[in-house]
Amino acid sequence: MSDHRFALVDWGTTSFRLWLVDAAGEVVARANGREGMTYAVRQGFENVLERHLAQTGAPSGLPVLICGMAGARQGWREAAYVETPAPLAQLVDRSVMVDSRLGDIRILPGISHGDPAMPSVMRGEETQLLGLGTAQGKTLVCMPGTHCKWVEIEDGIVSRFSTFLTGELFDVLSTYSILQHAVEKGDTVANDVFRSAVRIAGAAPELVWTRLFALRASQLLGQMERADGAAHLSGLLIGAEIAAARRLHGGGSKFVLVASGPLAALYRSALADEGFEFRHMDADDAALSGLLRAARSIWPERMAE
């Protein structure tokens, strides 16, 4: 048997990440690209995967486990949602096989929350949750992104979760609304302007809608520099999200932030300022850990020396 035991893939809407893993669970090769679902629908999921496997030197027939949008209704093959309350262990049991010339390929399902008052779905984040491991008691998890998730887990079971369009709202407002004239594009940092906006939104989240227009007005009146616009807008949106999530989910005996890059720094600052105590896990590490955990369960014989 080659040192390569499986290929693990996180297939997003606009991104593709692949890891080749050996018997010890160590990554021996990796590939990243922009061939997400929207690209693969046109070019073919199998073709995209085959190209990346070849580039990383994967042996023919290597088992592949995929999470994310490849399992969406418009993806490679739909992997039906596991409904809440959803034991994370069921993700492995509910994986679907793909008919492919490349060999044994499986896709993990997402999770759905069917509460009519606030229905929600996730694909990809559930694998990050699996990567956190099973903890006793209640855990609250914050997962920032284009669509930020707040998830309640109890004894390894996802009981409920909510989704906030925080990242998407920032992009839409800063690109297409009047606020495009108030925001300079680029990574936002957790500076004093950002932290002040988080506090403002947290104290009165119901006023955020008027605070958004005030951002533009303050610059027209010479009260704020355009260079501070992105930090202020980001702080308002994240502060309002945290206030709403606190109302919906309260707290827990454990709180975990799963985030990477600039978003991790913003949420770490905002959550700390709003009084949350938490541990932080890198989102990429969580995704890889979850995929590896699932792959070991699906193909235990592949780990044998």
ROLOPA-696018 format. One record per residue (C-alpha): residue number from 1; y, z, x. Coordinates in steps of 0.02 Angstrom, whole numbers, plus 50000, padded with zeros to 5 digits. Layout:
% residues N
+-----+-------+-------+-------+
:  nr :    yy :    zz :    xx :
+-----+-------+-------+-------+
: NUM :     Y :     Z :     X :
...
+-----+-------+-------+-------+
This chain:
% residues 305
+-----+-------+-------+-------+
:  nr :    yy :    zz :    xx :
+-----+-------+-------+-------+
:   1 : 50000 : 50000 : 50000 :
:   2 : 50174 : 49957 : 50063 :
:   3 : 50302 : 50094 : 50089 :
:   4 : 50391 : 50030 : 49935 :
:   5 : 50327 : 50119 : 49778 :
:   6 : 50448 : 50062 : 49643 :
:   7 : 50615 : 49981 : 49611 :
:   8 : 50739 : 50080 : 49506 :
:   9 : 50881 : 49993 : 49414 :
:  10 : 51036 : 50056 : 49325 :
:  11 : 51096 : 49906 : 49224 :
:  12 : 51269 : 49930 : 49150 :
:  13 : 51378 : 49818 : 49045 :
:  14 : 51469 : 49749 : 49197 :
:  15 : 51373 : 49822 : 49344 :
:  16 : 51200 : 49815 : 49421 :
:  17 : 51124 : 49941 : 49543 :
:  18 : 50950 : 49936 : 49618 :
:  19 : 50859 : 50057 : 49733 :
:  20 : 50691 : 50032 : 49820 :
:  21 : 50600 : 50197 : 49842 :
:  22 : 50458 : 50250 : 49957 :
:  23 : 50316 : 50374 : 49931 :
:  24 : 50427 : 50521 : 49979 :
:  25 : 50555 : 50472 : 49848 :
:  26 : 50678 : 50413 : 49981 :
:  27 : 50786 : 50260 : 49956 :
:  28 : 50738 : 50126 : 50083 :
:  29 : 50848 : 49985 : 50018 :
:  30 : 50981 : 49960 : 49887 :
:  31 : 51082 : 49824 : 49804 :
:  32 : 51241 : 49828 : 49699 :
:  33 : 51325 : 49690 : 49603 :
:  34 : 51433 : 49640 : 49456 :
:  35 : 51287 : 49557 : 49364 :
:  36 : 51291 : 49677 : 49217 :
:  37 : 51225 : 49640 : 49044 :
:  38 : 51367 : 49523 : 48998 :
:  39 : 51326 : 49416 : 49150 :
:  40 : 51137 : 49430 : 49134 :
:  41 : 51138 : 49374 : 48952 :
:  42 : 51203 : 49205 : 49014 :
:  43 : 51109 : 49192 : 49179 :
:  44 : 50946 : 49275 : 49127 :
:  45 : 50895 : 49456 : 49160 :
:  46 : 50736 : 49404 : 49249 :
:  47 : 50832 : 49288 : 49365 :
:  48 : 50959 : 49421 : 49411 :
:  49 : 50824 : 49550 : 49446 :
:  50 : 50718 : 49428 : 49545 :
:  51 : 50864 : 49383 : 49656 :
:  52 : 50906 : 49565 : 49697 :
:  53 : 50724 : 49610 : 49729 :
:  54 : 50711 : 49466 : 49851 :
:  55 : 50873 : 49514 : 49939 :
:  56 : 50809 : 49691 : 49968 :
:  57 : 50639 : 49634 : 50031 :
:  58 : 50537 : 49706 : 49888 :
:  59 : 50353 : 49658 : 49892 :
:  60 : 50288 : 49547 : 49753 :
:  61 : 50232 : 49640 : 49597 :
:  62 : 50326 : 49801 : 49636 :
:  63 : 50343 : 49906 : 49475 :
:  64 : 50522 : 49912 : 49409 :
:  65 : 50600 : 50046 : 49298 :
:  66 : 50766 : 50006 : 49215 :
:  67 : 50892 : 50110 : 49119 :
:  68 : 51053 : 50059 : 49033 :
:  69 : 51111 : 49906 : 48940 :
:  70 : 50960 : 49797 : 48981 :
:  71 : 50879 : 49896 : 48839 :
:  72 : 51019 : 49862 : 48714 :
:  73 : 50993 : 49754 : 48560 :
:  74 : 51078 : 49609 : 48649 :
:  75 : 50994 : 49650 : 48815 :
:  76 : 50831 : 49596 : 48896 :
:  77 : 50720 : 49689 : 48772 :
:  78 : 50779 : 49822 : 48651 :
:  79 : 50720 : 49998 : 48689 :
:  80 : 50747 : 50091 : 48525 :
:  81 : 50850 : 50249 : 48529 :
:  82 : 50767 : 50420 : 48531 :
:  83 : 50852 : 50519 : 48393 :
:  84 : 50921 : 50694 : 48417 :
:  85 : 50853 : 50822 : 48435 :
:  86 : 50785 : 50721 : 48580 :
:  87 : 50671 : 50798 : 48712 :
:  88 : 50718 : 50716 : 48876 :
:  89 : 50533 : 50702 : 48916 :
:  90 : 50517 : 50578 : 48772 :
:  91 : 50620 : 50452 : 48868 :
:  92 : 50467 : 50415 : 48974 :
:  93 : 50349 : 50408 : 48826 :
:  94 : 50464 : 50288 : 48733 :
:  95 : 50494 : 50166 : 48875 :
:  96 : 50457 : 49984 : 48832 :
:  97 : 50367 : 49852 : 48936 :
:  98 : 50447 : 49684 : 48971 :
:  99 : 50345 : 49525 : 48975 :
: 100 : 50393 : 49456 : 49145 :
: 101 : 50321 : 49351 : 49285 :
: 102 : 50385 : 49485 : 49404 :
: 103 : 50252 : 49613 : 49355 :
: 104 : 50259 : 49786 : 49276 :
: 105 : 50437 : 49809 : 49214 :
: 106 : 50490 : 49947 : 49094 :
: 107 : 50653 : 49997 : 49012 :
: 108 : 50700 : 50174 : 48962 :
: 109 : 50774 : 50202 : 48789 :
: 110 : 50944 : 50274 : 48746 :
: 111 : 50979 : 50421 : 48631 :
: 112 : 51062 : 50420 : 48460 :
: 113 : 51146 : 50558 : 48361 :
: 114 : 51145 : 50513 : 48177 :
: 115 : 51262 : 50644 : 48104 :
: 116 : 51356 : 50542 : 47970 :
: 117 : 51515 : 50640 : 48007 :
: 118 : 51513 : 50588 : 48190 :
: 119 : 51372 : 50468 : 48238 :
: 120 : 51354 : 50421 : 48421 :
: 121 : 51240 : 50329 : 48543 :
: 122 : 51213 : 50324 : 48730 :
: 123 : 51125 : 50209 : 48852 :
: 124 : 51116 : 50253 : 49036 :
: 125 : 51189 : 50427 : 49022 :
: 126 : 51023 : 50494 : 48955 :
: 127 : 50943 : 50451 : 49123 :
: 128 : 51078 : 50549 : 49213 :
: 129 : 51037 : 50695 : 49099 :
: 130 : 50854 : 50678 : 49148 :
: 131 : 50911 : 50687 : 49330 :
: 132 : 50991 : 50857 : 49302 :
: 133 : 50818 : 50935 : 49280 :
: 134 : 50760 : 51052 : 49143 :
: 135 : 50859 : 51213 : 49126 :
: 136 : 50821 : 51355 : 49008 :
: 137 : 50952 : 51400 : 48880 :
: 138 : 51102 : 51298 : 48826 :
: 139 : 51190 : 51178 : 48943 :
: 140 : 51349 : 51082 : 48904 :
: 141 : 51371 : 50921 : 49003 :
: 142 : 51531 : 50819 : 49024 :
: 143 : 51504 : 50639 : 49078 :
: 144 : 51669 : 50545 : 49106 :
: 145 : 51678 : 50357 : 49098 :
: 146 : 51743 : 50216 : 48992 :
: 147 : 51662 : 50309 : 48849 :
: 148 : 51653 : 50492 : 48897 :
: 149 : 51506 : 50593 : 48832 :
: 150 : 51498 : 50779 : 48797 :
: 151 : 51316 : 50830 : 48775 :
: 152 : 51231 : 50989 : 48718 :
: 153 : 51058 : 51020 : 48791 :
: 154 : 50946 : 51167 : 48751 :
: 155 : 50782 : 51196 : 48842 :
: 156 : 50770 : 51012 : 48891 :
: 157 : 50814 : 50946 : 48718 :
: 158 : 50974 : 50850 : 48680 :
: 159 : 51031 : 50929 : 48518 :
: 160 : 51193 : 50835 : 48491 :
: 161 : 51332 : 50743 : 48581 :
: 162 : 51500 : 50662 : 48552 :
: 163 : 51587 : 50512 : 48629 :
: 164 : 51771 : 50494 : 48676 :
: 165 : 51849 : 50324 : 48712 :
: 166 : 51961 : 50403 : 48843 :
: 167 : 51935 : 50274 : 48980 :
: 168 : 51943 : 50127 : 48862 :
: 169 : 52101 : 50193 : 48780 :
: 170 : 52184 : 50211 : 48951 :
: 171 : 52140 : 50031 : 48991 :
: 172 : 52197 : 49962 : 48823 :
: 173 : 52359 : 50061 : 48818 :
: 174 : 52406 : 50023 : 48998 :
: 175 : 52363 : 49838 : 48983 :
: 176 : 52406 : 49781 : 48807 :
: 177 : 52524 : 49907 : 48727 :
: 178 : 52707 : 49944 : 48759 :
: 179 : 52647 : 50068 : 48891 :
: 180 : 52603 : 49923 : 49005 :
: 181 : 52786 : 49932 : 49057 :
: 182 : 52769 : 50118 : 49097 :
: 183 : 52610 : 50117 : 49201 :
: 184 : 52573 : 50050 : 49375 :
: 185 : 52390 : 50002 : 49397 :
: 186 : 52286 : 50089 : 49530 :
: 187 : 52183 : 50245 : 49552 :
: 188 : 52261 : 50399 : 49473 :
: 189 : 52263 : 50560 : 49573 :
: 190 : 52262 : 50739 : 49508 :
: 191 : 52442 : 50776 : 49556 :
: 192 : 52569 : 50891 : 49473 :
: 193 : 52617 : 50757 : 49347 :
: 194 : 52437 : 50736 : 49292 :
: 195 : 52406 : 50922 : 49281 :
: 196 : 52565 : 50950 : 49181 :
: 197 : 52514 : 50816 : 49056 :
: 198 : 52340 : 50895 : 49038 :
: 199 : 52422 : 51061 : 48995 :
: 200 : 52541 : 50979 : 48870 :
: 201 : 52400 : 50890 : 48780 :
: 202 : 52287 : 51042 : 48785 :
: 203 : 52420 : 51152 : 48706 :
: 204 : 52453 : 51032 : 48561 :
: 205 : 52326 : 50889 : 48555 :
: 206 : 52387 : 50837 : 48382 :
: 207 : 52553 : 50786 : 48461 :
: 208 : 52478 : 50669 : 48589 :
: 209 : 52516 : 50517 : 48481 :
: 210 : 52702 : 50548 : 48491 :
: 211 : 52690 : 50603 : 48674 :
: 212 : 52622 : 50429 : 48713 :
: 213 : 52780 : 50343 : 48654 :
: 214 : 52884 : 50478 : 48738 :
: 215 : 52807 : 50421 : 48902 :
: 216 : 52894 : 50253 : 48885 :
: 217 : 53055 : 50329 : 48816 :
: 218 : 53067 : 50454 : 48959 :
: 219 : 53071 : 50311 : 49084 :
: 220 : 53201 : 50213 : 48987 :
: 221 : 53310 : 50369 : 48986 :
: 222 : 53287 : 50401 : 49171 :
: 223 : 53185 : 50560 : 49147 :
: 224 : 53025 : 50496 : 49231 :
: 225 : 52983 : 50370 : 49366 :
: 226 : 52867 : 50225 : 49325 :
: 227 : 52762 : 50276 : 49474 :
: 228 : 52714 : 50434 : 49378 :
: 229 : 52665 : 50341 : 49219 :
: 230 : 52479 : 50321 : 49255 :
: 231 : 52456 : 50503 : 49301 :
: 232 : 52549 : 50560 : 49146 :
: 233 : 52453 : 50444 : 49029 :
: 234 : 52287 : 50493 : 49105 :
: 235 : 52329 : 50677 : 49091 :
: 236 : 52377 : 50662 : 48908 :
: 237 : 52216 : 50572 : 48862 :
: 238 : 52100 : 50684 : 48963 :
: 239 : 52189 : 50841 : 48905 :
: 240 : 52170 : 50789 : 48723 :
: 241 : 51986 : 50748 : 48752 :
: 242 : 51951 : 50918 : 48829 :
: 243 : 52040 : 51007 : 48686 :
: 244 : 51939 : 50911 : 48556 :
: 245 : 51776 : 50937 : 48650 :
: 246 : 51808 : 51124 : 48661 :
: 247 : 51830 : 51128 : 48472 :
: 248 : 51672 : 51025 : 48442 :
: 249 : 51555 : 51100 : 48571 :
: 250 : 51627 : 51268 : 48623 :
: 251 : 51550 : 51328 : 48785 :
: 252 : 51378 : 51367 : 48850 :
: 253 : 51289 : 51477 : 48973 :
: 254 : 51294 : 51327 : 49092 :
: 255 : 51420 : 51186 : 49107 :
: 256 : 51393 : 51031 : 49214 :
: 257 : 51514 : 50891 : 49257 :
: 258 : 51425 : 50728 : 49299 :
: 259 : 51551 : 50609 : 49377 :
: 260 : 51588 : 50501 : 49528 :
: 261 : 51740 : 50435 : 49620 :
: 262 : 51920 : 50458 : 49562 :
: 263 : 51864 : 50512 : 49387 :
: 264 : 51770 : 50658 : 49462 :
: 265 : 51928 : 50723 : 49546 :
: 266 : 52030 : 50705 : 49387 :
: 267 : 51905 : 50796 : 49277 :
: 268 : 51872 : 50932 : 49405 :
: 269 : 52058 : 50969 : 49410 :
: 270 : 52081 : 50960 : 49221 :
: 271 : 51930 : 51065 : 49177 :
: 272 : 51974 : 51199 : 49305 :
: 273 : 52153 : 51208 : 49241 :
: 274 : 52089 : 51225 : 49062 :
: 275 : 51980 : 51373 : 49110 :
: 276 : 51807 : 51295 : 49122 :
: 277 : 51684 : 51354 : 49253 :
: 278 : 51561 : 51217 : 49300 :
: 279 : 51453 : 51140 : 49433 :
: 280 : 51478 : 50959 : 49483 :
: 281 : 51342 : 50827 : 49511 :
: 282 : 51380 : 50652 : 49570 :
: 283 : 51343 : 50527 : 49430 :
: 284 : 51255 : 50403 : 49546 :
: 285 : 51143 : 50541 : 49615 :
: 286 : 51102 : 50596 : 49437 :
: 287 : 51054 : 50419 : 49384 :
: 288 : 50943 : 50394 : 49536 :
: 289 : 50862 : 50564 : 49514 :
: 290 : 50827 : 50530 : 49330 :
: 291 : 50751 : 50360 : 49364 :
: 292 : 50644 : 50431 : 49503 :
: 293 : 50583 : 50573 : 49394 :
: 294 : 50535 : 50451 : 49256 :
: 295 : 50451 : 50327 : 49376 :
: 296 : 50344 : 50464 : 49452 :
: 297 : 50286 : 50510 : 49277 :
: 298 : 50247 : 50330 : 49227 :
: 299 : 50159 : 50280 : 49389 :
: 300 : 50091 : 50441 : 49467 :
: 301 : 49961 : 50341 : 49564 :
: 302 : 50100 : 50252 : 49657 :
: 303 : 50147 : 50414 : 49743 :
: 304 : 49973 : 50438 : 49816 :
: 305 : 49962 : 50413 : 50004 :
+-----+-------+-------+-------+
